Structures are given as C-alpha cells and as structure tokens.
Amino acid sequence: MGNDLFNKHINLVYKIAHRMNYGYIDLDDLIQVGLMALYEASIKYNPSYNTKFSTFASIYIISAIKKELRQNKPISLNKEIIKLSKQLKQLDSNLSVEELAKKLNTSKENIILALTYGNEVISLNQITQTDQLIDLIPDKTIKSISHDDLEIIFSQLDEISKKIIYYKYYCGYTQQQLAKLLSTSQSQVSRLEKKALQKIKQLKY
C-alpha cells in the first residue's frame, strides 16, 4: 500500500514545494526533501486514521520543507528580519500583519518572521520536527497523545484552531503576535486557544 500511496501523491510534493519556494533554495532540493517526507508518510499511514492520506502526508511534507528552509536561510535574509524586528517594536502593536507589511514596505511573510524573531531559538532548535509539537503543549491530557494520534487529530481541526495551535506551539507565537496575525484581540485569541485545546481533548476521547 505504501508504494501505491507514494506514487499517486508525488504531485502533492510538487505543489507544496512550489508554494513554499522563496527562491534562496533550489526548487529541486525542496522537492527531494518533500519526496522523502512523502515516503515516510506512506509508510506510517493507516486507513483506520479516518483521514485522507493527502491531509496526513501534507503535515510531513510541509514540516520537512520548513525545516530545510530554516536551516538554509541566507545571512542577508537574517539581517533583514533582525532590522524589521527592531522596527516593529516602534510601531503600534494593534496593527495587523498586512498593515505592518504595507507600512514597512515588505512582505507579510517577512513580518511574520520578524514577529517571531524573539522566539527563533525555540522555533528553530527545539521545534524542528512535528513530533516535538506535543512536548510544548502545557496540558497533561494532551501530552499523553502519541505523535501519530496528534497528527490525525490536528488534521481534523477547523482552520482557525489549526492556526492557533500551530503558530503558538510550533512557531512560538505569543498571544499578542497571534492577535496581529488573525486581526483580532488578545482576549479573543485566548478564548479561541482554550476552545481549540478543548476540541483536541474531545477528538482524543
């Protein structure tokens, strides 16, 4: 079954790699990383997970490519992000990511990187693989969920819940940064985070 799944979803790797190609790593290298992740997913997948293989595999592919991008980020980009991070501290904290990007004449992607710059040691050194996500969620019940179960549960969350859990526990975002990303208030982010964690518990049991 693994080989069939792999062969049928090779195009998924190409789509994700093209979407995540920022130009400073050769596209063929990203595709190679994605193909290895797809192969790993094809081995670990079980139909009893009750989720599409494409959804399951996407988690592996995106995570692997993100790791490759982070490890090979050019020095010039690092300097730009550090500069943006300093500029952001001087601006209104209530501005959205889109508003900040326009104000500083840069991309939304760079703004997000700059917002997380203070947490970069955590996001790069401690959270380079999806199986470490579980260790960052401060809840005993959720920490008891296995890596494979967590991936299945995560794939079943709604988009807003995915964003909150992913950006906070995978990328190290603060509630303030999440509020900017989602164009909402910190109190709303707090409420949505609690709701997302409760949803994970419900899906687990």
MARBA-3410 file (N, C-alpha, C, O; in Angstrom, 1 decimal):
205
0.8,-1.2,0.0,0.0,0.0,0.0,0.9,1.3,0.0,0.5,2.3,-0.6 ~ 2.0,1.2,0.7,2.9,2.4,0.8,3.4,2.9,-0.5,3.3,4.1,-0.8 ~ 3.8,2.0,-1.4,4.3,2.4,-2.7,3.2,3.0,-3.6,3.5,4.0,-4.3 ~ 2.0,2.4,-3.5,0.9,3.0,-4.3,0.6,4.4,-3.8,0.4,5.3,-4.6 ~ 0.5,4.6,-2.5,0.2,5.9,-1.9,1.3,6.9,-2.4,1.0,8.1,-2.7
2.5,6.5,-2.3,3.7,7.4,-2.7,3.5,7.8,-4.1,3.6,9.0,-4.5 ~ 3.4,6.8,-5.0,3.3,7.1,-6.5,2.1,8.0,-6.8,2.2,8.8,-7.8 ~ 1.0,7.8,-6.2,-0.2,8.5,-6.5,-0.2,10.0,-6.0,-1.0,10.8,-6.4 ~ 0.7,10.3,-5.0,0.7,11.6,-4.4,2.0,12.4,-4.7,2.3,13.4,-3.9 ~ 2.8,12.0,-5.6,4.0,12.7,-5.9,3.7,14.2,-6.3,4.5,15.1,-6.0
2.6,14.4,-7.1,2.3,15.7,-7.5,2.0,16.6,-6.3,2.2,17.8,-6.3 ~ 1.6,16.0,-5.1,1.3,16.8,-3.9,2.6,17.5,-3.5,2.6,18.6,-3.0 ~ 3.7,16.8,-3.6,5.0,17.3,-3.2,5.4,18.5,-4.1,5.9,19.5,-3.6 ~ 5.2,18.3,-5.4,5.5,19.4,-6.3,4.7,20.7,-6.0,5.2,21.8,-6.1 ~ 3.4,20.5,-5.7,2.5,21.6,-5.4,3.0,22.4,-4.2,3.1,23.6,-4.2
3.3,21.6,-3.1,3.7,22.2,-1.8,5.1,22.9,-2.0,5.3,24.0,-1.5 ~ 6.0,22.2,-2.7,7.4,22.7,-2.9,7.3,24.1,-3.7,8.0,25.0,-3.3 ~ 6.5,24.1,-4.7,6.4,25.3,-5.5,5.8,26.5,-4.6,6.2,27.6,-4.7 ~ 4.8,26.1,-3.8,4.2,27.1,-3.0,5.1,27.7,-1.9,5.0,28.8,-1.5 ~ 6.0,26.8,-1.4,6.9,27.2,-0.3,8.3,27.6,-0.8,9.2,27.8,0.0
8.5,27.8,-2.1,9.8,28.1,-2.7,10.0,29.6,-2.6,9.3,30.4,-3.4 ~ 10.9,30.1,-1.8,11.1,31.5,-1.6,12.3,32.0,-2.4,12.7,33.2,-2.4 ~ 12.9,31.1,-3.2,14.0,31.5,-4.1,15.4,31.3,-3.7,16.3,31.4,-4.5 ~ 15.6,31.1,-2.4,17.0,31.0,-1.9,17.5,29.6,-1.7,18.6,29.3,-1.3 ~ 16.6,28.6,-2.0,17.0,27.2,-2.1,16.5,26.6,-3.4,15.4,26.9,-3.8
17.3,25.8,-4.1,16.9,25.3,-5.3,15.6,24.5,-5.2,15.5,23.7,-4.3 ~ 14.7,24.7,-6.1,13.4,24.0,-6.1,13.6,22.5,-6.1,12.8,21.8,-5.4 ~ 14.5,22.0,-6.8,14.8,20.5,-6.9,15.1,20.0,-5.5,14.8,18.8,-5.2 ~ 15.9,20.8,-4.8,16.2,20.3,-3.4,15.0,20.2,-2.5,14.9,19.3,-1.7 ~ 14.1,21.2,-2.6,12.9,21.2,-1.8,12.0,20.0,-2.2,11.4,19.4,-1.4
12.0,19.7,-3.5,11.2,18.6,-4.0,11.7,17.3,-3.4,11.0,16.4,-3.0 ~ 13.1,17.2,-3.4,13.7,16.0,-2.9,13.4,15.8,-1.4,13.1,14.7,-1.0 ~ 13.4,16.8,-0.7,13.1,16.8,0.8,11.6,16.4,0.9,11.3,15.6,1.8 ~ 10.8,17.0,0.1,9.3,16.6,0.2,9.0,15.2,-0.2,8.2,14.6,0.4 ~ 9.8,14.7,-1.2,9.6,13.3,-1.6,10.0,12.3,-0.5,9.3,11.3,-0.3
11.0,12.6,0.2,11.4,11.8,1.4,10.4,11.8,2.5,10.1,10.8,3.1 ~ 9.8,13.0,2.7,8.8,13.1,3.7,7.5,12.4,3.3,6.8,11.7,4.1 ~ 7.2,12.4,2.0,6.0,11.7,1.4,6.2,10.2,1.6,5.3,9.5,2.0 ~ 7.4,9.7,1.4,7.7,8.3,1.6,7.5,7.9,3.0,7.0,6.8,3.3 ~ 8.0,8.7,3.9,7.8,8.4,5.4,6.4,8.4,5.7,5.9,7.5,6.5
5.6,9.3,5.2,4.2,9.3,5.5,3.5,8.1,4.9,2.5,7.6,5.5 ~ 3.9,7.7,3.7,3.2,6.5,3.1,3.5,5.2,3.9,2.6,4.3,3.9 ~ 4.6,5.2,4.6,4.9,4.0,5.5,4.1,4.0,6.7,3.6,3.0,7.2 ~ 3.9,5.2,7.3,3.2,5.4,8.6,1.7,5.4,8.5,1.0,5.2,9.5 ~ 1.2,5.7,7.4,-0.3,5.9,7.2,-1.0,4.6,7.4,-0.6,3.5,7.0
-2.2,4.8,8.1,-3.1,3.6,8.3,-4.5,4.1,8.0,-4.9,5.1,8.5 ~ -5.2,3.4,7.1,-6.6,3.8,6.7,-7.5,4.0,7.9,-8.5,4.7,7.9 ~ -7.2,3.3,9.0,-8.1,3.4,10.2,-8.0,4.8,10.9,-8.8,5.2,11.7 ~ -7.1,5.7,10.4,-6.9,7.0,10.9,-8.2,7.9,10.6,-8.4,8.9,11.2 ~ -8.9,7.4,9.6,-10.2,8.1,9.2,-9.9,9.5,8.7,-10.7,10.4,9.0
-8.8,9.7,8.0,-8.5,11.0,7.4,-7.8,10.7,6.0,-7.2,9.6,5.8 ~ -7.9,11.6,5.1,-7.4,11.4,3.8,-5.8,11.3,3.9,-5.2,12.0,4.7 ~ -5.3,10.5,3.0,-3.8,10.4,3.0,-3.2,11.7,2.6,-2.1,12.1,3.2 ~ -3.8,12.4,1.7,-3.2,13.7,1.3,-3.1,14.7,2.4,-2.1,15.4,2.5 ~ -4.1,14.7,3.3,-4.0,15.6,4.5,-2.9,15.1,5.5,-2.1,15.9,6.0
-2.8,13.8,5.7,-1.8,13.2,6.5,-0.4,13.5,6.0,0.5,13.9,6.8 ~ -0.2,13.3,4.7,1.1,13.4,4.1,1.5,14.9,4.1,2.7,15.2,4.2 ~ 0.6,15.8,3.9,0.9,17.2,3.8,1.6,17.7,5.1,2.5,18.5,5.0 ~ 1.2,17.2,6.2,1.8,17.5,7.5,3.3,17.2,7.5,4.1,18.0,7.9 ~ 3.6,16.0,7.0,5.0,15.6,6.9,5.8,16.4,5.9,6.9,16.8,6.2
5.2,16.6,4.7,5.9,17.4,3.7,6.2,18.8,4.1,7.3,19.3,3.9 ~ 5.2,19.5,4.6,5.3,20.9,5.0,6.3,21.0,6.1,7.2,21.9,6.0 ~ 6.3,20.1,7.1,7.2,20.2,8.2,8.7,20.0,7.7,9.6,20.7,8.1 ~ 8.9,19.0,6.8,10.2,18.8,6.3,10.8,19.9,5.5,11.9,20.3,5.6 ~ 9.9,20.5,4.7,10.4,21.6,3.8,10.6,22.9,4.7,11.6,23.6,4.5
9.8,23.1,5.7,10.0,24.2,6.6,11.4,24.1,7.3,12.1,25.0,7.5 ~ 11.7,22.9,7.8,12.9,22.6,8.4,14.1,22.9,7.5,15.1,23.5,7.9 ~ 14.0,22.5,6.2,15.0,22.7,5.2,15.2,24.2,5.0,16.3,24.7,4.9 ~ 14.1,25.0,4.9,14.2,26.4,4.7,14.8,27.1,5.8,15.6,28.0,5.7 ~ 14.5,26.7,7.1,15.0,27.4,8.3,16.5,27.1,8.4,17.3,28.0,8.8
16.9,25.9,8.1,18.3,25.6,8.2,19.2,26.2,7.2,20.4,26.3,7.3 ~ 18.6,26.7,6.1,19.4,27.2,5.0,19.0,28.7,4.7,19.3,29.2,3.6 ~ 18.4,29.4,5.6,18.1,30.8,5.4,19.3,31.6,5.3,20.2,31.5,6.1 ~ 19.4,32.4,4.2,20.6,33.2,3.9,20.9,34.3,4.9,20.0,34.8,5.6 ~ 22.2,34.6,5.1,22.5,35.7,6.1,21.9,37.0,5.8,21.5,37.7,6.7
21.7,37.3,4.5,21.1,38.6,4.1,19.7,38.7,4.6,19.2,39.7,5.0 ~ 19.0,37.5,4.5,17.6,37.5,5.0,17.5,37.6,6.5,16.7,38.3,7.0 ~ 18.5,37.0,7.2,18.5,37.1,8.6,18.7,38.6,9.0,18.1,39.0,10.0 ~ 19.6,39.3,8.3,19.8,40.7,8.7,18.6,41.5,8.5,18.3,42.4,9.3 ~ 17.8,41.2,7.4,16.6,42.0,7.1,15.6,41.7,8.2,14.9,42.6,8.6
15.5,40.5,8.6,14.5,40.1,9.7,14.8,40.8,11.0,14.0,41.3,11.7 ~ 16.1,40.8,11.3,16.6,41.5,12.6,16.2,43.0,12.5,15.8,43.5,13.5 ~ 16.5,43.6,11.3,16.1,45.0,11.2,14.6,45.2,11.3,14.2,46.2,12.0 ~ 13.8,44.4,10.7,12.4,44.5,10.8,11.9,44.3,12.2,11.0,45.0,12.6 ~ 12.5,43.4,12.9,12.1,43.1,14.3,12.3,44.4,15.1,11.5,44.7,16.0
13.4,45.1,14.9,13.6,46.3,15.7,12.6,47.4,15.3,12.2,48.1,16.2 ~ 12.3,47.5,14.0,11.3,48.5,13.6,10.0,48.2,14.1,9.2,49.2,14.5 ~ 9.6,47.0,14.2,8.3,46.6,14.7,8.0,47.0,16.1,6.9,47.3,16.5 ~ 9.1,47.0,16.9,9.0,47.4,18.3,8.6,48.9,18.5,8.1,49.3,19.5 ~ 8.8,49.7,17.4,8.5,51.1,17.5,7.1,51.4,17.0,6.6,52.5,17.0
6.4,50.4,16.4,5.1,50.6,15.8,3.9,50.2,16.7,4.1,49.5,17.7 ~ 2.8,50.6,16.4,1.5,50.3,17.1,1.3,48.8,17.1,1.3,48.2,16.1 ~ 1.2,48.2,18.3,1.1,46.8,18.5,-0.3,46.3,18.0,-0.5,45.1,17.9 ~ -1.2,47.2,17.8,-2.6,46.8,17.3,-2.7,46.6,15.8,-3.7,46.2,15.3 ~ -1.6,47.0,15.1,-1.7,46.8,13.6,-1.7,45.4,13.2,-1.0,44.5,13.9
-2.4,45.0,12.2,-2.4,43.7,11.6,-1.1,43.4,10.9,-0.3,44.3,10.6 ~ -0.9,42.1,10.6,0.3,41.8,9.8,0.3,42.5,8.4,1.4,43.0,8.0 ~ -0.8,42.5,7.8,-0.9,43.2,6.5,-0.6,44.7,6.6,0.1,45.2,5.7 ~ -1.1,45.3,7.6,-0.9,46.7,7.8,0.6,47.0,8.1,1.2,48.0,7.6 ~ 1.2,46.1,8.9,2.6,46.3,9.2,3.5,46.1,7.9,4.5,46.8,7.7
3.1,45.1,7.1,3.8,44.9,5.8,3.8,46.1,4.9,4.8,46.5,4.3 ~ 2.6,46.7,4.8,2.5,47.9,4.0,3.3,49.1,4.5,3.9,49.8,3.8 ~ 3.2,49.2,5.8,3.9,50.3,6.5,5.4,50.3,6.4,6.1,51.3,6.2 ~ 5.9,49.0,6.4,7.4,48.8,6.3,7.8,48.4,4.9,9.0,48.1,4.7 ~ 6.9,48.4,4.0,7.2,48.1,2.6,7.9,46.7,2.4,9.0,46.6,1.8
7.3,45.7,3.0,7.9,44.4,2.9,6.8,43.4,2.8,5.6,43.7,2.7 ~ 7.1,42.1,2.7,6.1,41.1,2.6,5.5,40.6,3.9,6.1,40.8,5.0 ~ 4.3,40.1,3.9,3.7,39.5,5.1,4.5,38.4,5.7,4.6,38.3,6.9 ~ 5.1,37.6,4.8,6.0,36.5,5.3,7.1,37.0,6.1,7.5,36.5,7.1 ~ 7.8,38.2,5.7,8.9,38.7,6.4,8.4,39.3,7.8,9.1,39.3,8.7
7.2,39.9,7.8,6.7,40.4,9.0,6.5,39.3,10.0,6.8,39.5,11.2 ~ 5.9,38.2,9.5,5.7,37.0,10.4,7.0,36.5,11.0,7.1,36.2,12.2 ~ 8.0,36.4,10.1,9.4,36.0,10.6,9.9,37.0,11.6,10.5,36.5,12.6 ~ 9.7,38.3,11.4,10.2,39.3,12.3,9.5,39.2,13.6,10.1,39.4,14.7 ~ 8.2,39.0,13.6,7.4,38.9,14.8,7.9,37.7,15.7,7.8,37.8,16.9
8.3,36.7,15.0,8.8,35.5,15.8,10.3,35.5,16.0,10.8,34.5,16.6 ~ 10.9,36.6,15.6,12.4,36.6,15.8,12.8,36.4,17.2,13.8,35.7,17.5 ~ 12.1,37.0,18.2,12.5,36.8,19.6,12.3,35.4,20.1,13.0,35.0,21.1 ~ 11.5,34.6,19.4,11.3,33.2,19.8,12.0,32.3,18.9,11.8,31.1,18.9 ~ 12.9,32.8,18.0,13.5,32.0,17.0,14.3,30.8,17.5,14.4,29.8,16.9
15.0,31.0,18.7,15.8,29.9,19.3,14.9,28.7,19.6,15.3,27.6,19.3 ~ 13.7,29.0,20.0,12.8,27.9,20.3,12.3,27.3,19.0,12.3,26.1,18.9 ~ 11.8,28.1,18.1,11.2,27.6,16.9,12.2,26.8,16.0,11.8,25.9,15.3 ~ 13.5,27.2,16.0,14.4,26.6,15.1,15.1,25.4,15.8,15.3,24.4,15.2 ~ 15.5,25.5,17.0,16.3,24.5,17.7,15.5,23.4,18.4,15.9,22.3,18.5
14.3,23.8,18.9,13.5,22.9,19.7,12.3,22.3,18.9,11.8,21.3,19.3 ~ 11.9,22.9,17.9,10.6,22.5,17.2,10.9,22.3,15.7,10.1,22.7,14.9 ~ 11.9,21.5,15.4,12.2,21.3,14.0,11.5,20.1,13.4,11.5,19.9,12.2 ~ 10.8,19.3,14.3,10.0,18.2,13.8,8.6,18.2,14.4,8.4,18.7,15.5 ~ 7.6,17.6,13.7,6.3,17.6,14.2,6.1,16.8,15.5,5.2,17.1,16.3
7.0,15.8,15.7,6.8,15.0,16.9,7.2,15.8,18.2,7.0,15.3,19.3 ~ 7.7,17.0,18.0,8.1,17.8,19.2,7.0,18.7,19.6,7.0,19.4,20.6 ~ 6.0,18.9,18.7,4.9,19.8,19.0,4.2,19.4,20.3,3.8,20.3,21.1 ~ 4.0,18.1,20.5,3.3,17.6,21.7,4.0,18.0,23.0,3.3,18.3,24.0 ~ 5.3,18.2,23.0,6.0,18.5,24.2,5.9,19.9,24.6,6.2,20.3,25.7
5.4,20.8,23.7,5.2,22.2,24.0,3.9,22.6,24.5,3.7,23.7,25.0 ~ 2.9,21.7,24.4,1.5,22.0,24.8,1.4,21.7,26.3,1.5,20.6,26.8 ~ 1.2,22.8,27.1,1.2,22.6,28.6,-0.1,22.0,29.2,-0.8,22.7,29.9 ~ -0.4,20.8,28.8,-1.6,20.2,29.3,-1.3,18.7,29.4,-1.0,18.1,28.4 ~ -1.5,18.1,30.6,-1.1,16.7,30.8,-1.9,15.8,29.9,-1.4,14.8,29.4
-3.2,16.1,29.8,-4.0,15.2,28.9,-3.6,15.2,27.5,-3.5,14.1,26.9 ~ -3.2,16.4,27.0,-2.8,16.5,25.6,-1.4,15.9,25.4,-1.1,15.3,24.4 ~ -0.6,16.0,26.4,0.8,15.4,26.3,0.8,13.9,26.3,1.7,13.3,25.8 ~ -0.3,13.3,26.7,-0.4,11.9,26.7,-0.7,11.3,25.3,-0.7,10.1,25.1 ~ -1.1,12.2,24.3,-1.4,11.8,23.0,-0.1,11.5,22.2,0.8,12.2,22.3
-0.2,10.3,21.5,1.0,9.9,20.8,1.2,10.8,19.6,0.3,11.5,19.2 ~ 2.4,10.8,19.0,2.7,11.6,17.8,1.8,11.3,16.7,1.2,12.2,16.1 ~ 1.5,10.0,16.4,0.7,9.7,15.2,-0.8,10.1,15.5,-1.4,10.7,14.6 ~ -1.3,9.9,16.7,-2.6,10.4,17.1,-2.8,11.9,17.0,-3.8,12.4,16.5 ~ -1.7,12.6,17.4,-1.8,14.1,17.3,-1.9,14.5,15.9,-2.7,15.5,15.6
-1.2,13.9,15.0,-1.3,14.3,13.6,-2.7,14.1,13.0,-3.2,14.9,12.3 ~ -3.3,13.0,13.4,-4.6,12.7,12.9,-5.6,13.7,13.5,-6.5,14.3,12.8 ~ -5.5,14.0,14.8,-6.4,14.9,15.5,-6.2,16.3,14.9,-7.2,17.0,14.6 ~ -5.0,16.7,14.7,-4.7,18.0,14.1,-5.3,18.2,12.7,-5.8,19.3,12.4 ~ -5.3,17.2,11.9,-5.8,17.3,10.6,-7.4,17.4,10.6,-7.9,17.8,9.6
-8.0,17.2,11.7,-9.5,17.3,11.8,-9.9,18.6,12.5,-11.1,18.8,12.5 ~ -9.0,19.4,12.9,-9.4,20.7,13.5,-9.8,21.7,12.4,-9.4,21.6,11.2 ~ -10.7,22.6,12.7,-11.0,23.7,11.8,-9.8,24.6,11.6,-8.8,24.5,12.3 ~ -9.9,25.4,10.6,-8.7,26.2,10.1,-8.2,27.2,11.2,-7.0,27.3,11.5 ~ -9.2,27.8,11.9,-8.7,28.8,13.0,-8.1,28.1,14.1,-7.1,28.6,14.7
-8.5,26.9,14.5,-7.9,26.1,15.6,-6.5,25.6,15.2,-5.6,25.7,16.0 ~ -6.4,25.2,13.9,-5.1,24.8,13.4,-4.1,25.9,13.5,-3.0,25.7,13.9 ~ -4.5,27.1,13.1,-3.6,28.2,13.1,-3.1,28.6,14.5,-1.9,28.8,14.7 ~ -4.1,28.6,15.4,-3.7,28.9,16.8,-2.8,27.9,17.4,-1.7,28.3,18.0 ~ -3.1,26.6,17.3,-2.2,25.6,17.9,-0.9,25.6,17.1,0.1,25.5,17.8
-0.9,25.7,15.8,0.3,25.6,15.1,1.3,26.8,15.4,2.4,26.6,15.7 ~ 0.7,28.0,15.2,1.6,29.1,15.4,2.1,29.3,16.9,3.2,29.8,17.1 ~ 1.2,29.0,17.8,1.6,29.2,19.2,2.6,28.1,19.7,3.7,28.4,20.2 ~ 2.2,26.8,19.4,3.0,25.7,20.0,4.1,25.2,19.0,5.0,24.5,19.4 ~ 4.0,25.5,17.8,5.0,25.1,16.8,6.0,26.2,16.5,7.2,26.0,16.4
5.5,27.4,16.3,6.3,28.6,15.9,6.7,29.5,17.1,7.5,30.4,16.9 ~ 6.0,29.3,18.2,6.4,30.1,19.4,5.8,31.4,19.5,6.3,32.3,20.1 ~ 4.6,31.6,18.8,4.0,32.9,18.8,3.4,33.2,20.2,3.0,32.3,20.9 ~ 3.4,34.5,20.5,2.7,34.9,21.8,1.3,35.2,21.4,0.9,35.3,20.2 ~ 0.4,35.5,22.4,-1.0,35.8,22.1,-1.1,37.1,21.3,-1.9,37.3,20.5
-0.1,38.0,21.7,-0.1,39.3,21.0,0.2,39.2,19.5,-0.4,39.8,18.7 ~ 1.2,38.3,19.2,1.5,38.1,17.8,0.4,37.4,17.1,0.1,37.7,15.9 ~ -0.3,36.4,17.8,-1.4,35.8,17.2,-2.5,36.7,16.9,-3.2,36.6,15.8 ~ -2.7,37.7,17.8,-3.8,38.7,17.6,-3.5,39.5,16.3,-4.5,39.8,15.6 ~ -2.3,39.8,16.1,-1.9,40.5,14.9,-2.2,39.7,13.6,-2.7,40.1,12.6
-1.7,38.4,13.7,-1.8,37.5,12.6,-3.3,37.3,12.2,-3.6,37.3,11.0 ~ -4.1,37.2,13.2,-5.6,36.9,13.0,-6.4,38.1,12.9,-7.7,38.0,12.7 ~ -5.8,39.3,13.1,-6.5,40.6,13.1,-7.7,40.6,14.1,-8.8,40.9,13.8 ~ -7.3,40.2,15.3,-8.3,40.2,16.4,-7.7,40.6,17.7,-6.5,41.0,17.7 ~ -8.4,40.6,18.8,-7.8,41.0,20.1,-7.2,39.8,20.8,-7.4,38.7,20.5
-6.3,40.1,21.8,-5.7,39.1,22.6,-6.7,38.3,23.4,-6.5,37.1,23.5 ~ -7.7,38.9,23.9,-8.7,38.2,24.6,-9.4,37.2,23.8,-9.8,36.1,24.2 ~ -9.7,37.6,22.5,-10.3,36.6,21.6,-9.4,35.5,21.2,-9.8,34.3,21.1 ~ -8.1,35.7,21.1,-7.1,34.7,20.9,-7.1,33.7,22.0,-7.1,32.5,21.8 ~ -7.1,34.2,23.3,-7.1,33.4,24.5,-8.3,32.5,24.5,-8.2,31.3,24.8
-9.5,33.1,24.1,-10.7,32.3,24.1,-10.7,31.2,23.0,-11.1,30.0,23.3 ~ -10.2,31.5,21.9,-10.1,30.6,20.8,-9.1,29.5,21.1,-9.2,28.3,20.7 ~ -8.0,29.8,21.8,-7.0,28.8,22.1,-7.6,27.8,23.1,-7.4,26.6,22.9 ~ -8.3,28.3,24.1,-8.9,27.3,25.0,-9.9,26.4,24.3,-10.0,25.2,24.6 ~ -10.6,27.0,23.4,-11.6,26.2,22.6,-10.9,25.2,21.7,-11.4,24.1,21.6
-9.8,25.6,21.2,-9.0,24.6,20.3,-8.5,23.5,21.2,-8.5,22.3,20.7 ~ -8.0,23.8,22.3,-7.4,22.7,23.2,-8.5,21.8,23.7,-8.3,20.6,23.8 ~ -9.7,22.3,24.0,-10.8,21.5,24.4,-11.2,20.6,23.2,-11.6,19.4,23.4 ~ -11.2,21.1,22.0,-11.5,20.3,20.8,-10.6,19.2,20.6,-11.0,18.1,20.3 ~ -9.3,19.4,20.9,-8.3,18.3,20.8,-8.6,17.2,21.8,-8.5,16.0,21.5
-9.0,17.6,23.0,-9.3,16.6,24.1,-10.5,15.8,23.6,-10.6,14.6,23.8 ~ -11.5,16.5,23.0,-12.7,15.8,22.6,-12.4,14.8,21.5,-12.9,13.7,21.5 ~ -11.6,15.2,20.6,-11.2,14.3,19.5,-10.4,13.1,20.0,-10.4,12.0,19.4 ~ -9.6,13.4,21.0,-8.8,12.3,21.6,-9.7,11.3,22.2,-9.4,10.1,22.1 ~ -10.7,11.7,22.9,-11.5,10.7,23.6,-12.9,10.6,23.0,-13.7,9.8,23.4
END
